Amino acid sequence: MKKFCYSITALFIILFLATPLFAAKITIMHVNDSHMNLLPGGSRDVQLQAHVGGIAKMASVVGAQKMADPNTLFFHSGDISIGDLFYCKYFAVPELKILGQLGCNGLELGNHEFDLGTDALLQVLTIGMAASKFPVLCSNCGLGDPAVKNLEQYISKDTIYNIGGIKIGVFGLITEDTKLISNPGKVEIQDIMSAINDEINSLKTRNCDVIILISHLGEIYDRIVAGTPYLNLILGGHDHFLYQPTAITRTDGSKCYITQAGAFYQYVNKIVLDVTGTSVTLDETNSMMIELDANVPQEPTIKATLDAMITDIESTYGPVYTQKIADVPDTLIETSKDLDKVGFHDTQVANLVADAFKAWGKTDIALTACGSTSHDLFKGPIVAADIYRMMGYGFNTVNALGFRMVKFNLKGSSFLAGLQFGLSNMFFSDDFLIQCSGMKYTYKFYRDLYNIKNNFGLLENVTINGLPIDTSKYYSVTSNEGLIPFMQLLKMDYQITMPPSDTTEFMVVSGFCQALQNVTSKVEGRVECPSVVGVKENITPSVSLNNNVFPFPCTDKVSVSFNLPESGNYTFKIYDSKANLITSAPSEYIDAGSFTKTIDTRLLPAGLYIYSMSDGNQRILGRILVSR
């Protein structure tokens, strides 16, 4: 790719980017969760052109800032992979090349970087970084296994920059859910809290004045780890949230700032830090979230390259960018916010997708999940590429066009286990929250005021086509192949009736929209939370966050690992999902530090359980999911 020509007006630079250059100021540009959405998005005009975001606009902003201040640091918080037809054709190679030419100072691995396995990741890094290598960070990715050892030439735990005599230590963390929602293979996704403590100790030993975490954990975990001493800034990702740097004040009065920059190159997050001795504070005047709207020019060299790629993509997949397939009278929203609050939590986009599945499959029910959709469907004319972006998180090796369609029969009791699995994780991620057509379910949300890690939904009622679910009956279901690994994980009772072939969900939904011509969808209560309750025990505990449960879900036994803050007499209890006590083990003296307890779950019915380890002053809570 040719060297960039940063042809951007001086007025634009002065109004949006100019930052006073002082030795004690650090300027950072930050993006996250681009998902190979290299072209602008949003509503299209009559020429079918969109005008919001895109990597060419991002390059104009970041390139101009780096020209104005060569000491500017530029970071990406991960998930450059999966989500657009550009990925289907080129994987993440073009994006890596552009990031490298922009002088990216660090890319944290996101969970989607592992979706095609570690061999594919190694190939993408090798080709994409051949011309301009930059740090790829992940301090909780263990690469000790010989099968993944070659990744060490690209992936490191941390890096250090020296700006005007100020040493800036930077490290990365990836969500532990990667083990469940992606394909890291022999890469060991390690405990978050252990990794962060090790890294901060290491960076402080190397005399870093400022410590920055590039995070692909999600906001809730960012808020937890922000309490770690000496951490100054968390550049977040994973949720696709948009918020300017927010101060988290620790018990000693020191602060850590957390922030996210949305997704899909719609914004660039400019952060300016004032560093005075050991004090690191946010320069609120010069920090800003820069929206990449129609007023921001596209860097011309990149735009020309992208236009050539569009021609190449259409030679493979047809006129997916240049031919209108339908109109959308009003923007259809993809997200359901505030899942822990009373209300309807189906979404317009998910209902459209599920209805398309059901019409195509002609089954009792159609299922998708919140984690399978990614974009709003914007008002105005749409092209096929807009449908792919709306649901672009899949991939297949037959035609690369996302997840393929599948039909199966699923027993009613397995429906309940699958729905509860999604509800048990919903406070941290809506990825597993099931959306549907032909079915409705309600849940009660349990809010634990003492431990942020233990907020979850409990399934209450399920109806299928207006009738209460029959747990002994098998129902016909249409979905995508992405659901199959989770059904296997949960040991669900199902039989495939139509295996995946070459028909993908992208084809089904784009065809459905083309037939409609005017595409509408509404929220109608297919997923509903009618009530929220709190925990029953009235203790004010000090809670440890680094406890783990394996396997999750379990069948015959489960191991629960704790990191006990103090020695003492501890009592272990198990409650059902309604907070009723199931069993209580005798109190035993346990030394402070690591401790593992193995629990026999053979006599427990399938379902969600809460465990409690308490010495009367402090309590550690967690969840066990039993599958049959």
N, C-alpha and C positions, 0 to 999 in steps of 0.2 A: 504494500500500500504506500502511496506517495506520502511525503512529508506534509503535515497539515499547513495550510495557509490560514492563519487566524485572522480572517478578514471581518473584523467586527468594529463597529464605529466607536470612536473615542468617547462619544457621549454615553453610550451604553456602559462602557467600562467605568466612567466617572460616577454615573448614577447608581450602579448596582454593585460594583466590585471594589472600588478604591478603599484601601485600608491603610491607616497611618502605619509606617514601618518603624517600629521601636524594637530594640533588642529584647525586651521582655514581653513581646507579643508573638503569639503563635497562631497562624491562620490555617484552618483545615477546611477542605471541601469534602463532602461526604454524600454518597448515594448508597442505596441498598435494593435488593430484590428486583433486579432489572429483567430477569427471565428472558433474555434475548429479544426483548421488545425494542428493537432498534429503530423502528419507524415511529413517527408521531401517531398518537391515538386520539380518542375522544370523538365527538360528532364530526361527520364528514359533510363537506359542502357538495354542491351539485356536480362538481368535477370529481367527486369521490376522494377528495384530499382531506386528511385530518391534520390538526394543527397544534396538538398539545403533546409536549414531551418528545422523546426520541433521543438517540445517542448523538446525533449531529448537533442538536441544540445543547445538549450537555457538554459536548466538546467545545463549543463556542464559549460557554461560560467558564469552564475549568481552564481551557487553554488561555483565555484572556487573563484570568486571575494569575496563572502561573507566569505569564509574561510580565504582569504588573509587579508580582512579588515571587521571584524564583524560589524562595524558601517555603512557599505554600506546600502543605502536605495534602495528598489526595487519597482517600480510602473508600473501599467498597465493602459492604458488610455481607456479601454473599448472595447466593442463588442467582448466578448468571445463566443457569441452565434451565431448560424445559419451559415451554410456555408460548412459543410462537412458531410460525412456519419457517422462519429463518433458522431456528434450531433444527427442525426436521431436515433441512437441506444441508446445513453447514455445522451443526452442533454449536459449541460455544467459541469456535476458533476466531471468527471475525471480531467478536467482542473483546476477547483477550488481546488481540493485536491492537485494537484501538485503545484499550486501557493502557497497554504498554507504551504506545506512542505518546499518550498524554502524560506519561510519567507517573503512573499509579504507584503509590508508596506502600500499598498493602491491600490484599484481597483476602477476606476471611472465607473459608469454604462454607457453603450452605448445604443443607441436607440434599437438595436436588442435584448437587454436583456428583452425588454417588448413585443417582437413579439407574444409570446404565452399567454400573459396576466399576471396579477399580481399574481394570484394563482400559476401558474406554476413557476414564478420567486421565490416566497417564498419557494416552495418545493425544487427547485434546490439549493437555498442558504442553506436551512436547512440540506439537505443531503450532499452537497458538502463541507460545512464548519463545519461539526459535529466534526471532529478530530482536525482541526486547524483553528480557526476563525481569520480573519484579517479584517482591515477596508475596508468597501465598502462605497464609498463616492458619494454624490450628493447634493450639497447645494441648487440647484433650483428644487428639487423634494419635493413637499408638500405632507406630509403623514398624514394630519389631518383627512381625512375621515375614519370613523370606518372600512370601507371595506378593507383598506390597512394599518391600524394601526400596524398590526403584522410585517410589513416590518421594523419598527423602531428598532427592535432588531438586525438588520443587517446593515441598511443603516444610515449613519450619515452625517452631513454637513462637518465636518472637523476633523482633528487629529493633534496632536503636538508631535514632537520628539525632544529630547535633545541630541545632539551629541557634546561631548567635551565642554559642557557649552554653545553651540549655540542652541537657540530654533528655530525650523523649523516648521512653520505652513503650513499645506497642506489641500487643499479643492478641490472639484470637481464640474464641470459643464457639463450638458448634453444639446445637441442641442434642441432648441425649436421646431424644425421640428418633434421631436418624437411624438407630438400630431397628426401629419398628416401622418407620414410614419410607425408608429408602433401602439401599443395597450396598452398605459399606464393606461387605465381605470380610476379609481378614484384618481390616482396619479396626482397631479397638477404640470405640468411643467411650472415653473415660469420664469418671465422676467430675462434675463441674467444679464443686467447691474445693476439692483437692487440687485440681489444676490451677485454679485462680490463686490459691494461697501459695503454691509452688512458684508460679510465675512472678507474683508480686515480690516475694522474698528474693528471687533471683535478680529481678530488675533493680530492686533497692540495693542489693549487694554490688551491682554494677554502677551504682551512684546515679541512677536516673532521677531527674528533677520532676518530671511529669510522666504519669503512667496512663496509657490509653488502652481500653479494651475495645477491639472490633468484635462485636457480638452478633452471633446468629442464634440467639437463645429465645428471643421474644421478650416483650416488655415486662411481664410479670417476673421472670427470672432476672432481668436486668435490674429491677427494683430490689430484688433480694441481694444480688451480688454487689450492688452499689454500696452496701453497708460495710464492705471490706476496707480496712484502713489502707491509705496511700493511693487508692484508685481515684483518679481525677475526672475521667470522662469515659462514657460508654457510648460508642457509635453503634446503635442498634439496628437489627433487621429481623426478618422472619415473619412478623405480623403484618407487614405492609401498612403500619400506622404512620401517621404524619403528625409530628409535634416538635416544636422547637426545644432546645435544651432546657431541661427541668431539673432543678436542684434537689437532690436527696441529702438531707442533713443527718449526719451520724451523731452518735451519742456524745462524741467529744467536740461537736460543733463544726467539724470539717465537712466539706461538701463534695459530692460526686454528681456530675451532670449526666443525664441520660437523654437520648434523642433518637428519633427515626425520621427518615426522609421519604416516607410513602413507598412508592414502587414504580417500576416501569419507566424510569427516567422522566417522570413528570415534574420532579423538583430536584434542586441541588441545595444541600444544606451547607451554608457557610458559617463556620464557628470560629470565633476569635477568642483566644484565652490570654489573660494577663497573668504573667508569672513574676512574682516578687518574692525572692527567697524561697521559702517553703510554701508560700501561698499561691494557689492557682484558682483564679476566678474567671467568670464569663464576662467578656466585654459585650454587654447587651446592645450597645449602640451600633456596633459594627457587625454583630452576628445577625444573620437573616436567613429565611427560607426563600430561595429564589424559585419562583414558579416559571416553568419552561412553557410559557403560553405562546400565542401567535406573534407576540412582539419580539420574541427572542429569535434571532436568525439561526439557520442551520449552517454549520461549517461546510463550505461548498465542496471540498474534496471528499469528505465523508458522504455527503448527500449524493454525489455522483456515483460513488462506489455502491451505495445502497440501491440506487435506481437500477444499476446494472444487475445487482442481485435479484431484484424483483423480476426482471426479464427472465433470468435464469430459473427462478422458482416457478414462474408461470409456464415455462417450457416443460416442467415436470408435472405440475399439479393443475394446470389450466388457469383461467382468468380469475384467480382468487383475490386479486387486488384491484382489478380494473373493470369488473362487471358487477353491477348491483344485483342482489338477490331478493331484497325485501326492504320495507320501510318500518321503522320503529316509532310510533306516535309519541311515546314518552320513555325516557331512559329507564331500563330495568335494572334494579339494584341487586348486586351479587351478595352482599354481606348482611348478616343478621347481628346487630349489636346488642350488647347487654343481655347475654344469654342467662345471666344470673338474676334477671329481673322478670317480673310477671309480664306476660304478653305472648304474642304470636312470634314464632321464630323460624318459620319457613321463609324462603326468599323468592323474589320474583324470578331470578335467573334459575335457581334450582328447580322451581316448579315448572318452568318452561322446559328444562332439560328432561326432567322426570316424565312430563306429559308426552314429550317426543319419544322417549324410550317406550312408554306404554302403548302409544299408538302404533309404533313400529313392531313391537314384540307381541302385541295382542295377548298379554298375560294378566293375571290377577293384579299384580303390583309391579311398579318400576321403582328402582332405588338408585340414588346417587349419594354423594357425601359432600359436605361443605368444602372439604379439601380437594375435591375434583373440579371445582370452579374457581375462576381467578379474576374475572373482569366484569364490570357492568357492561350491559349492551346499550350503547348510547343512542339517543334520539337522532332520527334522520335516516338517510339511506345507509344500508349496510352492505358489505361485501362478505364473501365466504371467510376471508381472513379474520374478520371480526368475531365470527362464531368460533374459530379455532382459538383465538385469544381468550374468549370467554370461558373456555374449558380445556386449556391447552396443557394440562399437567401430565398427560400420558405419552407413551411412546411404544411402538411395536416394531419388530424387525422385518415385517412383511412389506409395509408401505410407509412406515414412519409417521403416519398421520394420527397419532394419539392412540388411546386405548381402543381395543376392538370390542364389539358387542358380544354378549353372552346371555344365554337363557338357562335357568335352572329351577328345580323344585326345592323349596326350603321348608323345613318343618317349623311349625309355629313356635315351639319352645326355643328353637335356635334364633328365630326372629327376636325374641325377648332378650337373649344373651347378647346379640349383636347391638341392639339398641342401647342396652345398659352399658356396654363397653364404650360406646361413643359418649354417653352421658357422664361416665366416670372420669373422662379426661377433658370435658368441655371447658372448664374454667381456664385451662392453660392453652387449649387449642380447640378450634371447632373442626379440625381436619376430619375427625371420625364421626361427627354429628350427622346422622342419616337424614336425608331429605327424600321425599317420596311422592308417588302418585298412586291412588287407589288405597291409600292407608292414611291413618291419622293416629298420632300418639301424644300423650301428655306426660309431663314429668314435674316432680317437685324438686326445687333446688335447695340443697343444704349448704348453708354458709357457716364456716368455722371461723369465728372471730379471732381465734388464738393462733391458728396455723394456716398461712396463706396457701400451703401446699394441699390442703384438704378441704376443697370446695368442689362439690360435684352434684350432678343431677341424679335423681332416682326415678326410674320408670314407674308410671302409675297405670295408665289405661292405653290399650291399643285396639283400634277397630280397623277392619279390612273391608273395604267397600260397604261401610255402614254397619257391619256386624262385629261383635266382640271376637277377638282372635281365638282360634281353637288351637291349643298347644299341641294337639296330637295330629293335626291336619298338615298336609303338605300344600304349599301355595306356589303357583307358577310366578316366576320373577324374571324381569328383564333388567339388565344392568351392564356395566362394562367389566372387562377382565381384571381391572384393578382391585375389585372387591374380593376376588378369589383367594389371594394370600391371607387376607384377614379372616375369611371363613375357615381356612385351614388352621390358622393360628388358634382360633377360638374353638376348634374341633366341632364345628357346626354340622348338623345333619342335613346334607344336601346332595342332589344328583344333577349333574350337568345334562341338559336336554338339547342344547345347541352350543357346541364349543366355538371358541373364537375362530373366525375365518379371515376375510379381508375387509369386512364392513366395520367401520369405526364409528364411535360416537359423534365425531365431527361430521361425518357423512349423514348420519341419521338426523342430527339436530339442524344442520344447514338445509337438508331437504325438507324437514318439517317447517322451517321458517319460510323457505321459498314457496311452499304450498299455501301457507297462511297469507303471505304478501304483507299484511299489516300485523306485525308481531306484538302481541300484548300478553301480559301475565300479571297475576296479582297475588298478594299474600292473603291466605284464607284460613290459617289456623291448622294446617296439616301437622305442624309441630308447635306445641303450646306449653308454656309454663304457667299454671294457674296459681301457684303459691310458692313462697320462699320461707324457710324456717332456719333457726340457728341450732347449734349443738346444745345438748342437755346438761353436760357436765360443767359446773361452775368453778373452774380452776383458772388461775392467772399464771400460766407457765412460761418458762424460758424454753424455746423450742429449737432443737438442732435441725439443720436443714439437710445434712449429708447422710441420710439413711436411704437404703435401697431394698427393693423387693425383687426376688428372682425365683422362679419365672413369673411373669405377669402377662397373661393369666396363668393360673396353676391348675393342677388336677388333684394329685395325691398328696403333695407336700410343697411347702414354700419356705424359702430362707429369707429372713429379714435381718439386714445388717444395720447396726446403729453405730454412731460415734457419740458416746455418752460424755457429757461435759464434766460430770463429777462422779466420784465413787459414791455408792450408797445402796440402800435396800430398794429394789425396783419391783413393781408389780406389773405383769403383762396381762392385758385384757383384750378380748375380741368382742366387737359389737356387730349387729347386723346393720343393714343400710338405713334402718329407722332409728338407730342409736339405742336399740335394746341390747342389754348385756347377754352374750352367748356363753362365754367362758372366761374364767379368771384364774390364772396360775398363781401358786403361792409366792409370796414375796421372797426374793433372793438377793444376796449381796453381790454386786458387780463392780469391778474396778472401772475407773474412768478410762476412756479410749474405745477402741474398736471392739464390738461384740456382735456375734451372729446367733440368732435363734431360729431353729428349724421347727416348723409347725406341721402337724399331720392334719391334712384337710379332707381326708377320705370321707368323713362323716358329715361334712358341711354340704348342704345343697348348693347348687350352682347359684351364683349371685355375687354381689359386692359386699365386702365386709371392711370394717374400720378396726385397726389395732391401736392400742395405746400402751406405751411404756412410761410409767410415772413413778417418781419417788415422793410424791405429795407436793413438791414445790415446782417441779418442772415436768413437762410431759412431751413425749414425742409421738406424733400421730402419723398414720399412713393408711394405705388402702391395699386390700388383697382382693383379687378377682378370681373366683373359682369357676372353672368351665367344666362341663361334663360332655 
